[in-house]
Amino acid sequence: MIQQHTFELILSLIKDDLINNKLINGLNTLGLSAGDYHLHLSETILNLIGLDTENDAIHDLYFNLTQQSETLDLTDITNREKQLTRLATEIYSELLKQKQ
């Protein structure tokens, strides 16, 4: 079982990755080539959870899950943290299922 401190660290990293993905996708939509500014936090997150970082299927799953960041309204300051926490927790739960 992952300790509470590690859980909170993983959630924080996932939230940071969601924000970064939203920014990168937005810049790409505007026609800017922003892919070089991706933080590549997935390997750290997967490693902290205890998943195989060499498994392409796990990386694909993580990528697909984080693409849900497009549904977030990060301009809504009142609900921003709640939205990020909800989605990060869902992603974390889905990743944990991969350990079984």
Protein Blocks (a to p, Z undefined) as FASTA:
>chain_A
ZZfklmmmmmmmmmmmmmmmmmmmmmmmnopafklmpgolmmmmmmmnopafklmklmmm
mmmmmmmmmmpcfklmmlmmmmmmmmmmmmmmmmmmmmZZ
